[in-house]
Each structure stands twice: as structure tokens, then as C-alpha cells.
Amino acid sequence: MAERKFQDLTIKNNFMFGAVMAEPKNCKGVIELVLGIEVDYVEVSREKSMVYHPEYKGVRLDVYAKDENNTRYNIEMQVAQKPALGKRTRYYQSQMDMELLLTGNEYKELPNSYVIFICDFDPFGKRKYRYTFQSKCKEDKEVDLEDGRCCVFLSTHGENENEVPRELVNFLKFVKANQEESQKDFRDHFVKQLQDSIRWIKSSREMEERFMIFEEMMKDEREAGKREVRQSTALNMHQKGYPDETIAEVLEVDVETVQEWISESESATK
């Protein structure tokens, strides 16, 4: 079952996206395609890539890289609409800035930073393939804050093909495609490069094992999160005077588990 699932992965799967983007030439290609710039090389921070999804236990960046000018890039794959995407970009950029400041950099030395969300939905409902945000003066649009920050949202549901490069549209159609469609010929050099990378990853026993470990880690984190919520609920009900038997019935666990959760919670607050 795990093998079939692994073979069915497309680039929008978190693990596969991280695996593909861990290859510098792929990460460089996406950055150049999305931002319309040229970079000599990128260095992908592997310890921050292919670890966890941001929803579990704080923020871990899907893909974190820097180029020859020390410009920083955080690239995220988003397959489902989540609340406050704009504030998520704000938090991600603050994390990048804090890391740099803690290493001794002064404010003036902070490099430019980009947060890129590749969305398999339209985050703003305007049918654009690309939405770019930078800090501008409200009273005079020609005045730039020059804070070095830029946020870009890509959408696989765009309709303005005449306003963006054909190569970007091809890439986003590839991202949107299901497993069967993603293998077709998109007549695009970069998409073919990504397809080749995915084929190599799927042929690697080591990568398959990593995927299985990744899935187990995700499962464990989800279960831990569920337990934390239920334990918090048990404590709240206990503090409101509900008997342990009622709490156990509501949470569908035994009374001993409820008592254990309450004891742990109360001990932690002492």
C-alpha cells in the first residue's frame, strides 16, 4: 500500500515537493521562473527542507534557500485554502529575519527575502496566475519602503495567460495535474526537468523509505495534536465541575485516561 501511494505522488505532495526542490537546479529554476530574475546558483538548506509540514508543531519551512547575493527564499506548496495566508507570510519572513539577526547581522545588513506560496487554488479569487506583494506608500505608489521583502502567491487556477510568461503557465498546469496528467508531454524544458527528477525519486528505494518514515512522523504528530486537544478539553470540563465519567463519555476514552490527563495537566501548571 505504501509503495503504491509513493508511486502515485505528484509534485504538489509535500514530501515530493521537498525532495524535488532539494536539488539546487530545480529550486533555482522555480525561483527564476516565479520572479523573472536570473541567479547564478542557489544553496538549499537541507536541514530546513523535507522535514515537517508547517501545520504541525510550529513552522518548518518546506524549502529554504539562498543565492549568491545572500537573498533568502522560502517556497511553500499549498494544496488547500487555509486562513490568514497573508499573516503566514509575515511570520515566515520574520523567522528568516530573526535567524539572520541572531547570527550578528545588523538591520542594514538584512538581505532581501522572498516568500513564495504555490497554491493549488486561487488565494484571492481574481483568477490571476501570480499575485506579487511589496511594501508601497499608500499616498504615493512610487515611494517604496525598500524593506527588501516580497511575497508572491501563485495560483494553478489563473486565467490571465496573456499577462504572464508561457513557461509559468506550463509549470502551474503541471502542478495542478493529477498523477496521470502530470506525466504527459507539456512541451516545456523545465517541466520535463521536474518530471525527470520525480521519476528518479520514485525509482530510489532510499527515497521511498524516507517517505514511509515521513508519513509515520506526520501520523505521530497528528495523533499528538489530537491528544493535546482532548487533554485540554478534559481539563476544561473538569474545572467546570463535570464528573470524570461524563468527560470520558464525551471524549470516548476510559475514566482512567481522563484522570491521567487531568493529573498531567494540573502537574504541568504547578
URZI-V360789 format. One record per helix or strand of 3 or more residues. SS is the DSSP state (alpha for helix, beta for strand). FROM is the first residue (numbers start at 0). LEN is the number of residues. If there is no record, write none. Layout:
ss: <SS/SS>
from: <FROM/FROM>
len: <LEN/LEN>
This chain:
ss: <alpha/alpha/alpha/beta/alpha/beta/beta/alpha/alpha/beta/beta/beta/alpha/alpha/alpha/alpha/alpha/alpha/alpha>
from: <1/13/23/41/45/62/71/84/106/112/129/148/160/165/180/188/204/243/254>
len: <6/8/12/3/3/5/7/18/3/7/4/7/3/11/3/15/35/8/14>
